[in-house]
Amino acid sequence: MGYIKYLYPNSGGGWNGSEVYGSLSYGILTTKLSWGTSGSIDDHARLSFLIEQPLSERLTLEAGVGFRNTSNFNSGATDYRLGLSYALTESLSTSAIWAGANTNRVGQAGQGRLILGLTQSF
């Protein structure tokens, strides 16, 4: 369970919002439900499923799908992700993920794209 606050500097507050979430994991599967509680994502919900299959001690294959509701002008889009993550150290990892959503619901914002990441855990 957790809480996330999104703050976008110089946006005039139009994109700011917050959400609560909870997730359950069993083996390689994680299920997560998030619910917007304020701002631009108020009453938005997203249910997602993620599979993380280790390929080696440091390399992991990730595949996921998420479903959004249609409340409060939400698109109701389905999104996807497929990629690899690599543990550089016990607390630092890098990733390459291909992600997108059905563009007939969200327009050009849903076009598939490569997302590169660097994650530090504490």
Secondary structure, DSSP 8 states (H G I E B T S, - for coil): -EEEEE--TTSTTTT-EEEEEEEEEETTEEEEEEEEEEETTTT-EEEEEEEEEESSSSEEEEEEEEEE--GGG----EEEEEEEEEESSSSEEEEEEEEEE-HHHHGGGGS-EEEEEEEE--
